[in-house]
Amino acid sequence: MPILRLKEIRDMSSESRMKKLNELKTELLRLKTMIKAGGTVENPARIKELRKTIARILTIENEQRLEPEKAKPKGKRKR
């Protein structure tokens, strides 16, 4: 089950998305550090979930940022 669903991420404000992104990155870093130190993680699938959720947040943030540019009408091209 995903940590955050797409609808939840889209409904967030940009500021709260960035805040959540930092939390997820911190948790991922902590888990990776535990593994490199020779420890075991209680739920190894959590790393994959975190990576996917981080990618989703970044993708939606990028879509929101580029949205106003797509709305601009394009002029005729000269040949």
Secondary structure, DSSP 8 states (H G I E B T S, - for coil): --SS-HHHHHHS-HHHHHHHHHHHHHHHHHHHHHHHTT---S-THHHHHHHHHHHHHHHHHHHHHHHHHHHS-------
